[in-house]
Amino acid sequence: MILEPIKPKVLGLRTIPNVDRQLEKDLNLQPHHRSIGIITCTADDSLYAALDAATKAAEVDVVYAKSFYAGSAHASGPLSGEIIGILAATDEEIVASGISAALDYLEKYAWFYFADEAAKLAFFPHVIQSVGRYLASVADVPVGTPMAYLIAPPIEATIGIDAALKAAEVQLNVFYGPPSETNYGGGLLTGSIEAVEAAAAAFQETVLDLAARPQIISPRPDLECLTSRFAKPKKTGGELPYKILESGLELSAKPDAYTHLFTNQSLVLKGHPAIRFRGKLDMLQAYVLDAQISAQAEGFTDVVHDLEDVLKFLREVMAAEVSGRPMPVLSVGGFDAEELHRLSHNTMKFFGVGWVVPDVSMGPTVVKLNLLRAACRDGEIAAADAHGDETHLTPDNLDAMMHGLNRLSNAIYVLLCKVVARKKGEKVQSEINKNPK
């Protein structure tokens, strides 16, 4: 049941085409608000997010939105649920458009999830890529700001928000101190889309870990001893197939936000530095293939073969980084890493061309080789980030990988100069053919 979605249910839904003016003040209506739509739902935070989505899809305003005390389990009636939300607009058709967008968002995106196998602990690790007018005003941020909407029961919310704030460069714009009307807590965090996603993932991992190990006290060993004596947290005994590497939390299914560092027993967030580095290696291979196609089309067969050496090197680096096997030695066109470095610093001597600043007139192969060269630098930086203070690589393997990646951009620049020199020679020969005297 862990991370099984809890889809919200809409219980009551009505529109009022022309609101009685005596309700204007209490419902916060503006003069142009003639029509309203009223929704009740089983999950308050799901509906708050859905109401915000409505403001992006139609010219509607959220004029009223309140959670009910104690939650849907203690609702005042069968159509009450956990929240009432009201949208207002100039006419009923616009209200209907807003309601339609809210219902669609509830159905597809705004879900709570179970954090435990017993399906008793629910939480809301929700990311909104671009907030609408409603949540923008709640958080006092510009419309379009990415947001992590993070809600959980009291202790889970407090610890989870702390973890989220430490995981990325995010701002806590709103803190819902527990207990809320529904006895939950949480907050609205903003930042870049990458930052809020990382914050939400950290929040989720923290809540899942607390659900699995509810009474862990650190760092005092004596208090941990007391925990062992008086608390009996559930132990899985290693029977579940997946494990989050950082926390040791065991799961019956792999969460979408996680991937394998090595095996099912070493799941990490997809934003983990080693996973980012592997993504850069994957992208570099794609750039190599793209450059090969251009070189082949322009008749640079030797460059195609040289790039095959580069592709082989990158694929072997990927395999060695994952498996721990020895790193490959860079060799391109029969030249080793140091020879390539020397060639790249003496292009006038060896190729008859000075420092090359690529432009469109040089053709697709030069442009794509330059793109590959720039991507090599990016890959080298990603490797340093992934294998800095903590790495699973041996010192020898780490040194070999960093040295090879450092020289790889030299190798690509050598190939670029080779193509430029060839084109320069062809141009000179063409001029000679035109004017043989």
C-alpha distance (Angstrom), angle and dihedral (degrees) to the residues before:
residue distance angle dihedral
M1 . . .
I2 3.83 . .
L3 3.83 110.2 .
E4 3.78 91.4 1.7
P5 3.81 106.2 150.5
I6 3.80 120.8 -113.6
K7 3.76 103.5 -149.6
P8 3.81 114.3 -151.0
K9 3.79 120.5 -121.6
V10 3.78 124.5 -141.1
L11 3.80 107.0 -136.6
G12 3.80 105.3 175.8
L13 3.80 128.0 25.2
R14 3.81 128.7 170.9
T15 3.79 140.4 145.7
I16 3.79 127.9 -146.5
P17 3.83 110.1 -154.2
N18 3.83 94.7 -161.9
V19 3.78 117.2 22.4
D20 3.75 118.1 -147.2
R21 3.79 107.4 -108.7
Q22 3.78 92.2 -130.0
L23 3.82 87.1 72.5
E24 3.81 93.7 54.2
K25 3.79 98.0 93.5
D26 3.80 98.3 42.9
L27 3.81 93.6 45.6
N28 3.81 94.0 45.6
L29 3.79 92.4 -120.3
Q30 3.79 121.8 172.2
P31 3.84 122.7 -143.4
H32 3.82 91.9 -97.9
H33 3.81 93.0 52.5
R34 3.79 104.3 99.5
S35 3.82 99.9 147.5
I36 3.79 132.9 43.9
G37 3.79 138.0 -172.2
I38 3.81 121.4 -150.8
I39 3.81 124.7 -155.8
T40 3.79 131.8 -179.3
C41 3.77 119.8 -168.5
T42 3.81 142.4 178.8
A43 3.84 94.4 -120.9
D44 3.78 120.4 50.0
D45 3.80 100.9 -163.8
S46 3.79 91.2 45.7
L47 3.78 89.2 56.9
Y48 3.81 94.3 44.6
A49 3.81 88.3 56.6
A50 3.80 91.3 44.4
L51 3.80 92.3 50.5
D52 3.79 87.9 53.5
A53 3.82 89.5 51.9
A54 3.81 88.4 53.4
T55 3.81 90.8 59.8
K56 3.81 89.1 57.5
A57 3.79 93.7 50.5
A58 3.80 101.2 43.9
E59 3.81 142.1 14.1
V60 3.78 92.4 -95.2
D61 3.78 130.4 129.5
V62 3.79 128.0 -145.9
V63 3.79 100.6 -126.4
Y64 3.79 99.8 167.1
A65 3.81 132.6 20.2
K66 3.79 124.4 156.0
S67 3.78 136.5 160.5
F68 3.79 119.9 -132.7
Y69 3.79 120.6 -122.2
A70 3.82 117.8 -95.0
G71 3.81 94.6 7.0
S72 3.77 135.8 -101.8
A73 3.81 93.2 -49.3
H74 3.81 87.4 70.3
A75 3.80 99.5 35.2
S76 3.78 121.2 159.1
G77 3.79 92.4 -126.9
P78 3.82 143.2 -1.8
L79 3.83 92.3 -90.8
S80 3.81 97.6 42.4
G81 3.77 103.2 80.3
E82 3.79 115.1 162.9
I83 3.79 104.5 -50.8
I84 3.78 146.0 21.7
G85 3.79 119.9 -147.8
I86 3.81 129.1 -175.5
L87 3.81 127.5 -162.0
A88 3.80 120.8 -165.7
A89 3.81 133.6 -165.6
T90 3.79 142.9 151.0
D91 3.80 94.7 -85.2
E92 3.78 142.6 10.1
E93 3.82 94.9 -105.3
I94 3.80 92.5 59.7
V95 3.80 90.4 46.4
A96 3.81 89.0 52.0
S97 3.82 90.1 52.8
G98 3.79 90.5 52.5
I99 3.79 92.5 47.6
S100 3.80 90.4 49.5
A101 3.80 90.6 53.8
A102 3.81 91.4 47.8
L103 3.80 92.3 50.3
D104 3.80 91.2 48.4
Y105 3.81 91.0 51.3
L106 3.80 91.6 49.0
E107 3.79 90.5 51.4
K108 3.81 97.8 46.2
Y109 3.79 109.9 27.0
A110 3.81 122.5 4.2
W111 3.78 102.9 82.7
F112 3.77 137.1 145.7
Y113 3.83 115.8 -141.6
F114 3.79 134.8 -148.1
A115 3.80 113.9 -112.0
D116 3.79 96.7 -167.2
E117 3.78 140.0 48.1
A118 3.80 91.5 -117.3
A119 3.82 90.5 60.1
K120 3.80 93.0 -129.8
L121 3.82 101.7 114.2
A122 3.80 116.0 68.0
F123 3.79 127.3 -176.4
F124 3.82 139.8 172.1
P125 3.85 115.5 -133.4
H126 3.79 94.7 171.6
V127 3.82 128.6 167.7
I128 3.81 121.5 -161.8
Q129 3.79 111.4 -165.5
S130 3.79 93.6 -158.5
V131 3.81 123.5 9.1
G132 3.77 122.9 -139.5
R133 3.77 129.0 -136.9
Y134 3.80 96.0 -76.5
L135 3.82 101.5 56.2
A136 3.82 90.4 33.9
S137 3.81 88.3 62.2
V138 3.82 92.6 43.6
A139 3.82 91.9 52.5
D140 3.82 95.1 33.9
V141 3.82 93.4 -125.5
P142 3.82 132.8 125.4
V143 3.78 118.9 -83.7
G144 3.79 108.6 -95.8
T145 3.81 95.8 37.5
P146 3.86 114.8 141.7
M147 3.80 112.1 -116.5
A148 3.79 140.0 -169.0
Y149 3.82 108.2 -148.1
L150 3.82 102.9 -162.5
I151 3.81 123.1 -178.1
A152 3.81 133.1 163.8
P153 3.82 140.9 141.5
P154 3.84 115.3 -64.3
I155 3.80 105.4 -83.5
E156 3.80 93.6 33.0
A157 3.82 90.9 50.3
T158 3.80 94.4 49.3
I159 3.79 95.8 47.8
G160 3.80 92.5 38.2
I161 3.81 94.8 52.5
D162 3.79 89.8 50.1
A163 3.82 90.4 52.7
A164 3.79 91.6 46.4
L165 3.81 92.5 52.7
K166 3.81 91.1 50.2
A167 3.80 94.2 47.1
A168 3.82 98.9 63.8
E169 3.80 146.7 1.5
V170 3.80 96.5 -80.7
Q171 3.80 135.3 140.9
L172 3.80 123.0 -132.1
N173 3.81 99.6 -136.1
V174 3.80 97.6 168.2
F175 3.80 127.9 19.6
Y176 3.80 117.6 -164.5
G177 3.77 100.8 -156.7
P178 3.78 112.8 -150.3
P179 2.87 132.2 -74.9
S180 3.78 101.9 45.8
E181 3.81 121.9 178.0
T182 3.81 86.9 -78.1
N183 3.83 93.1 42.5
Y184 3.80 93.0 -106.9
G185 3.81 132.9 111.7
G186 3.79 141.0 -163.5
G187 3.75 141.3 117.4
L188 3.78 152.0 -113.6
L189 3.82 113.0 -106.1
T190 3.79 125.4 -173.1
G191 3.79 136.5 -167.0
S192 3.79 137.6 105.5
I193 3.79 116.4 -24.9
E194 3.82 90.1 -107.5
A195 3.81 90.6 50.5
V196 3.80 96.8 49.2
E197 3.81 90.7 46.1
A198 3.80 90.1 52.7
A199 3.82 90.5 46.8
A200 3.80 91.9 50.5
A201 3.81 91.0 48.2
A202 3.81 91.1 51.5
F203 3.80 90.1 47.8
Q204 3.80 90.1 51.1
E205 3.79 94.2 47.9
T206 3.80 91.2 49.1
V207 3.80 93.3 50.5
L208 3.81 91.5 47.3
D209 3.78 91.3 48.8
L210 3.81 92.4 49.5
A211 3.81 90.2 49.2
A212 3.80 90.4 53.7
R213 3.83 96.6 40.1
P214 3.81 106.9 25.0
Q215 3.82 99.3 169.9
I216 3.77 112.8 45.2
I217 3.79 118.5 138.0
S218 3.78 122.4 -169.3
P219 2.93 153.2 -132.9
R220 3.84 97.7 0.7
P221 3.84 111.8 83.6
D222 3.81 92.0 -157.6
L223 3.79 91.3 58.4
E224 3.80 90.8 45.8
C225 3.78 86.8 54.5
L226 3.80 89.7 54.3
T227 3.78 89.1 49.8
S228 3.78 90.4 53.7
R229 3.80 91.5 50.1
F230 3.78 100.5 45.8
A231 3.79 103.4 27.3
K232 3.77 128.8 58.1
P233 3.78 108.4 -163.6
K234 3.77 114.8 -169.6
K235 3.79 113.9 -93.8
T236 3.77 122.8 -155.8
G237 3.79 96.3 -161.2
G238 3.78 92.0 -139.5
E239 3.79 91.9 -67.8
L240 3.81 98.0 125.5
P241 3.81 116.5 88.3
Y242 3.82 100.1 -132.5
K243 3.79 132.4 54.5
I244 3.82 131.6 -175.1
L245 3.79 105.6 -129.9
E246 3.81 99.7 -144.1
S247 3.80 98.9 47.2
G248 3.81 102.2 23.3
L249 3.81 89.1 -128.2
E250 3.81 110.6 160.0
L251 3.80 120.1 -143.3
S252 3.77 137.7 -173.5
A253 3.83 92.5 -139.8
K254 3.80 134.7 28.2
P255 3.83 111.6 -107.0
D256 3.81 114.4 -128.3
A257 3.80 91.8 -122.0
Y258 3.83 91.6 60.9
T259 3.78 135.1 70.3
H260 3.81 138.1 179.7
L261 3.77 120.1 -78.6
F262 3.81 86.9 -176.4
T263 3.83 112.8 -32.3
N264 3.82 141.8 -7.1
Q265 3.80 86.8 -79.2
S266 3.82 93.9 59.6
L267 3.79 106.4 54.5
V268 3.81 116.2 165.7
L269 3.78 134.5 177.0
K270 3.79 113.9 -84.4
G271 3.78 87.5 -118.9
H272 3.83 91.1 61.0
P273 3.84 109.2 130.5
A274 3.81 93.1 -121.1
I275 3.81 90.8 53.1
R276 3.82 90.6 48.4
F277 3.81 89.1 51.7
R278 3.79 91.8 50.6
G279 3.78 88.3 51.1
K280 3.83 89.1 54.3
L281 3.82 90.3 51.4
D282 3.78 89.5 50.5
M283 3.81 90.9 50.2
L284 3.81 91.6 48.4
Q285 3.79 90.0 55.8
A286 3.80 89.6 52.0
Y287 3.82 90.5 51.4
V288 3.82 90.3 50.5
L289 3.80 91.9 53.4
D290 3.80 90.6 47.7
A291 3.83 91.0 51.6
Q292 3.80 90.3 47.8
I293 3.80 91.3 56.4
S294 3.81 90.9 52.9
A295 3.80 93.4 45.4
Q296 3.79 90.4 50.2
A297 3.80 91.8 49.2
E298 3.82 91.3 50.8
G299 3.80 93.1 47.4
F300 3.83 99.0 -109.3
T301 3.79 94.6 138.6
D302 3.81 94.2 162.4
V303 3.80 90.5 54.6
V304 3.81 89.4 51.8
H305 3.83 88.5 55.8
D306 3.81 91.8 45.0
L307 3.80 90.0 52.9
E308 3.78 89.0 51.2
D309 3.83 86.5 62.8
V310 3.81 88.9 52.0
L311 3.81 91.6 49.3
K312 3.81 91.2 50.0
F313 3.80 90.9 50.5
L314 3.82 93.4 50.7
R315 3.79 93.1 48.2
E316 3.80 91.3 49.9
V317 3.83 91.3 48.6
M318 3.81 88.9 53.2
A319 3.80 92.2 50.4
A320 3.81 93.4 45.2
E321 3.82 93.5 48.2
V322 3.80 90.8 54.1
S323 3.81 99.5 38.0
G324 3.80 102.1 33.5
R325 3.80 92.3 -123.7
P326 3.84 117.1 145.8
M327 3.78 114.6 -73.1
P328 3.81 118.3 -108.4
V329 3.81 122.5 -108.8
L330 3.80 114.5 -118.4
S331 3.81 114.8 -116.8
V332 3.80 123.5 160.6
G333 3.80 123.2 -179.2
G334 3.80 90.7 -13.8
F335 3.84 93.9 -53.8
D336 3.79 121.8 116.4
A337 3.80 125.0 -138.6
E338 3.81 96.4 -88.2
E339 3.80 93.6 46.1
L340 3.81 89.8 50.8
H341 3.80 89.6 50.6
R342 3.83 90.7 52.1
L343 3.81 92.4 47.4
S344 3.81 92.1 50.4
H345 3.81 91.1 54.8
N346 3.82 95.0 48.0
T347 3.79 103.9 44.0
M348 3.80 94.3 141.0
K349 3.80 91.0 55.7
F350 3.79 96.7 44.6
F351 3.82 102.8 30.2
G352 3.77 106.1 18.3
V353 3.82 92.6 -120.1
G354 3.79 129.5 108.4
W355 3.79 127.5 -146.1
V356 3.80 106.4 -29.7
V357 3.78 119.8 -136.8
P358 3.81 102.0 -173.4
D359 3.77 120.8 -134.5
V360 3.78 135.3 172.0
S361 3.82 93.4 -95.2
M362 3.82 89.6 67.8
G363 3.80 91.3 68.8
P364 3.81 136.9 -120.8
T365 3.80 98.4 -62.8
V366 3.80 93.7 56.8
V367 3.81 92.0 44.7
K368 3.81 92.5 49.6
L369 3.78 93.2 45.3
N370 3.80 88.4 52.6
L371 3.81 89.9 51.0
L372 3.80 88.9 50.8
R373 3.82 91.0 48.3
A374 3.82 91.2 52.8
A375 3.81 91.1 46.8
C376 3.83 89.1 53.1
R377 3.80 89.0 61.3
D378 3.79 89.9 49.8
G379 3.81 90.0 50.3
E380 3.80 91.6 50.9
I381 3.81 90.9 52.9
A382 3.83 90.7 48.6
A383 3.82 89.2 51.7
A384 3.81 91.1 52.6
D385 3.81 91.0 48.9
A386 3.80 92.5 48.2
H387 3.80 97.4 45.2
G388 3.79 104.5 33.8
D389 3.80 119.1 108.8
E390 3.80 95.1 -7.3
T391 3.80 123.0 34.1
H392 3.78 138.4 154.2
L393 3.81 90.1 -142.7
T394 3.80 122.7 99.1
P395 3.82 115.1 -114.9
D396 3.81 91.5 -107.7
N397 3.79 93.0 49.4
L398 3.80 91.8 46.3
D399 3.82 92.4 50.6
A400 3.80 91.8 47.1
M401 3.80 92.8 49.1
M402 3.80 95.3 47.7
H403 3.80 92.1 46.0
G404 3.80 92.3 49.6
L405 3.80 93.6 47.8
N406 3.80 90.8 47.1
R407 3.81 91.1 54.4
L408 3.79 93.7 42.4
S409 3.80 92.9 78.7
N410 3.83 87.8 52.2
A411 3.80 89.2 53.9
I412 3.79 92.9 51.4
Y413 3.80 91.6 47.5
V414 3.82 89.0 52.8
L415 3.81 90.2 54.0
L416 3.81 89.9 47.5
C417 3.81 91.0 53.0
K418 3.80 90.2 47.1
V419 3.81 90.5 56.7
V420 3.82 92.9 44.5
A421 3.82 90.5 50.7
R422 3.79 91.2 48.8
K423 3.78 91.8 50.4
K424 3.81 90.3 46.7
G425 3.78 90.2 52.7
E426 3.78 92.2 48.1
K427 3.79 90.1 51.4
V428 3.81 92.2 51.1
Q429 3.80 91.5 47.7
S430 3.79 89.7 49.3
E431 3.81 90.7 53.5
I432 3.82 90.2 48.7
N433 3.79 90.6 51.0
K434 3.80 90.2 51.2
N435 3.80 93.4 47.3
P436 3.83 107.2 26.2
K437 3.83 92.6 170.0
